[in-house]
Amino acid sequence: MKDIDEVFNKARYTMKGICKVCPVCDGRSCITGVPGMGGRGSRTGFRRNRAAFERVLLNLRTMHDAADPDTGYDFFGVKLSFPVMGAPMCETTYNFLGKVDDYKFIKAQVAGAEAAGTIAFTGDSPDPPLYGMGLQAIREEAGKKGVPIIKPREVHKIIERIRMAEDSGALAVGIDIDAAGFDNLNRAGQPVAPLSVDKLGRIVESTSLPLILKGIMTPDEAALAVECGAAGVVVSNHGGRALDFTPGTLEVLPEIASAVQGAIKIILDGGVRSGEDVLKAIALGAEAVLIGRPVAIAAVGDGEEGVGLYLKKIHNELVKAMLLTGCAGLSSISPQMIRRVDW
Ligand SMILES: Cc1cc2nc3c(=O)[nH]c(=O)nc-3n(C[C@H](O)[C@H](O)[C@H](O)COP(=O)(O)O)c2cc1C
């Protein structure tokens, strides 16, 4: 039986010059831009995401009955084993200098998540077949359970891709609105831009699928997401890849949770690296999280098996963290379980 260290060692070899596969994936060694894992905003955003998690501590509590914590999570009617999903990631030619085959990479994320009892989100890029590859993997590897995320293109182009998602039977669909400044799409003649509430409202109305807005970092935009009919938000700064000098996602989560008041789903990504981190994010207002880079590294290291092993490790850590903080289920995770050191 392989272990996750073996998977990461293999990835370290394949990703030489692109990613060092550090013991903790925290952005300190990859101020690289693209290609690479860092991205253009990684001078601060990536590291700040991670640093925010390190400033939240857990309250050890063991005088209770929560000996067998239930991590089950309902995501738009589908029961997941735990509230952790794969973040959308694609474009290995651009990000990993083509060292990995695009479809194998996407398939590993989707099938590996399924093997761990959860699902993956899939991405979109200037290379047209890649969005379709995500849909193919969702259809063929995950019994249609998955969420394709579309770039903030012109409205009719977004709706075209939503139709493809509907035909593939996806659970929900989303837009990474924080990709509004991505030059690679503009250079490829596929314009991306900020989307007004009016445009987003029209997109929401165009489909019966729940629509998720990924890339919300302020309470006012979280409130606008509710106003335009979105079914959920991902509190995300694209892993620090969209803009430098954004706060860490965990830092802004409590304000966003207070603006949303339970009206729609709040998912968080950026720097989640352990089951303990999952508990911290839930305690501060998220109902689920996405994990990006370590899942990508596991996919490069050992495909579907690597991703499955990595996500199962996170699941086991979450169970243990819940047991040791006194949480019988996800709904009992509260601010009582954490202690914040100054932000
Ligand atoms: C190589 C790579 C490719 C990505 N591609 C996409 C994408 O196509 N769509 C998207 O919404 N986000 C994309 N992201 C951002 C992730 O979905 C996610 O927001 C971020 O990586 C989470 O932070 P973490 O990597 O620290 O866990 C990508 C990230 C990486 C590292």
The ligand as an SDF file (V2000), in Angstrom:
LIG
                    3D

 31 33  0  0  0  0  0  0  0  0999 V2000
   -2.3890   25.0800  -11.5060 C   0  0  0  0  0  0  0  0  0  0  0  0
   -3.6480   25.7550  -11.1000 C   0  0  0  0  0  0  0  0  0  0  0  0
   -4.6950   25.8840  -12.0220 C   0  0  0  0  0  0  0  0  0  0  0  0
   -5.8750   26.5000  -11.6490 C   0  0  0  0  0  0  0  0  0  0  0  0
   -6.9200   26.5900  -12.5600 N   0  0  0  0  0  0  0  0  0  0  0  0
   -8.1050   27.1320  -12.1730 C   0  0  0  0  0  0  0  0  0  0  0  0
   -9.2320   27.1550  -13.0560 C   0  0  0  0  0  0  0  0  0  0  0  0
   -9.1920   26.7130  -14.1990 O   0  0  0  0  0  0  0  0  0  0  0  0
  -10.3910   27.6920  -12.5830 N   0  0  0  0  0  0  0  0  0  0  0  0
  -10.5100   28.1850  -11.3110 C   0  0  0  0  0  0  0  0  0  0  0  0
  -11.5720   28.6550  -10.9110 O   0  0  0  0  0  0  0  0  0  0  0  0
   -9.4420   28.1860  -10.4640 N   0  0  0  0  0  0  0  0  0  0  0  0
   -8.2760   27.6590  -10.8560 C   0  0  0  0  0  0  0  0  0  0  0  0
   -7.2210   27.6330   -9.9670 N   0  0  0  0  0  0  0  0  0  0  0  0
   -7.4070   28.1280   -8.5810 C   0  0  0  0  0  0  0  0  0  0  0  0
   -7.9210   27.0000   -7.6670 C   0  0  0  0  0  0  0  0  0  0  0  0
   -9.1810   26.5380   -8.0720 O   0  0  0  0  0  0  0  0  0  0  0  0
   -8.0410   27.4200   -6.2030 C   0  0  0  0  0  0  0  0  0  0  0  0
   -8.8240   28.5840   -6.1010 O   0  0  0  0  0  0  0  0  0  0  0  0
   -6.7180   27.6670   -5.4970 C   0  0  0  0  0  0  0  0  0  0  0  0
   -5.6740   26.9070   -6.0520 O   0  0  0  0  0  0  0  0  0  0  0  0
   -6.9270   27.2880   -4.0260 C   0  0  0  0  0  0  0  0  0  0  0  0
   -5.7960   27.5060   -3.2920 O   0  0  0  0  0  0  0  0  0  0  0  0
   -4.7590   26.3350   -2.8430 P   0  0  0  0  0  0  0  0  0  0  0  0
   -4.0990   25.9000   -4.0980 O   0  0  0  0  0  0  0  0  0  0  0  0
   -3.8550   27.0790   -1.9380 O   0  0  0  0  0  0  0  0  0  0  0  0
   -5.5230   25.2280   -2.1580 O   0  0  0  0  0  0  0  0  0  0  0  0
   -6.0190   27.0220  -10.3390 C   0  0  0  0  0  0  0  0  0  0  0  0
   -4.9610   26.8880   -9.4190 C   0  0  0  0  0  0  0  0  0  0  0  0
   -3.7960   26.2710   -9.7790 C   0  0  0  0  0  0  0  0  0  0  0  0
   -2.6900   26.1300   -8.7640 C   0  0  0  0  0  0  0  0  0  0  0  0
  1  2  1  0
  2  3  1  0
  2 30  2  0
  3  4  2  0
  4  5  1  0
  4 28  1  0
  5  6  2  0
  6  7  1  0
  6 13  1  0
  7  8  2  0
  7  9  1  0
  9 10  1  0
 10 11  2  0
 10 12  1  0
 12 13  2  0
 13 14  1  0
 14 15  1  0
 14 28  1  0
 15 16  1  0
 16 17  1  0
 16 18  1  0
 18 19  1  0
 18 20  1  0
 20 21  1  0
 20 22  1  0
 22 23  1  0
 23 24  1  0
 24 25  2  0
 24 26  1  0
 24 27  1  0
 28 29  2  0
 29 30  1  0
 30 31  1  0
M  END
$$$$
